[in-house]
Amino acid sequence: MMIQMKKLVFIFCMTITALSYSQTSDSIENIIIITTDGLRWQEVFKGMDTLIASDNRYNQKQEKELFETYWAASAAERREKLLPFIWSVIEAQGQLYGNRDCKSNVNVTNKYWFSYPGYSEMFCGYADKKVNSNAYTFNPNTNLFEFMNTQKGFEGKVAAFGAWEVFDKILNEPRSKIPVVSGGDSCGMPEPDTVESAINKSKKETPNPEALGKEEYGDMFTYQASKHYVEKHKPRVIFIGYGETDVWAHWSQYASYLNAAHQFDQWMNDLWQYIQNDPVYKNKTLLFISTDHGRGYKENEWTNHNRRTKGSNQIWFGVMGPGVTAKGEVKNSKTLYQKQFAETWAEFLNLHFVCDHKVAKGFKPVLTDTSKKK
Ligand SMILES: [Zn+2]
């Protein structure tokens, strides 16, 4: 009975939110881009994979707990247990692409199918063949964020946060002149406030788990530092890049992989609650979420991603904000590409991303199209 009541109140609140949303004008002033590295579309759209979860190569003896937490009979229920914010709020108010079972394909264009080329394609709007390694040097290609930082009204209002230290190179921090707080970087430099000092201190003093290696730090630090930056500086464009989904998949730890995905969803919810209660952001902000690459299909290939592993080029994205039509899970869509994201973000800010390399066409008109599907 109580649960029924709660459900009703929840549905009522959701309806109110949806109504107030549709009444706002089509005006986006800020963009929040959040990625979680290498999270497969399979888990995003179908939730926990029961074959992988019951395979003792991957469950680290947590099978019972995994099933209790994330299992349900249908894919729709499973995905909502894993990613409740995506499958309540974004599904109700925005759009989700990439469920290949419903003929919605989102692909990377680059031929490498791992992180540096993926993020570079996403941020530069261009798949540069020369960008072919995670150990690649400072990215020679101009990215959207440094372009935005030179546009009127956006100067000093663009920032990037990432768990992986390589974001400094992907976004070419020395050249782009936007703050890129990634890996072991301290936040709030050169004069951190008390909150930033506390984050920096705990990052320094927390031993990095072996799985993360030297280039990657726990997602919690990225979450805390980026949230504080939003509250303190109110950036108009911010990128937040989480990494633990990819780390745990490479270590064949399905439970940790799912928990990292669930945490990414919860942090997104927390940030969105703040956004929709802050006058600078409320009803003026686009949320765009995605990933840099896919992973293998098969039970013994989900841990991996590369050119030879089928499925590694398959990604997904979700989007919501004023002007984005509430379509939920999109079916039978035209194939969309990672290289189109950058110009799409620019389009939402009424800008056109121009630089010294080619930039793929955006697809804002697809997201704002209000006509009914045939
Ligand atoms: Zn990886």
Residues whose N, C-alpha, C, O or C-beta is under 5 A from the ligand:
A	BS01	ZN	G38 D246
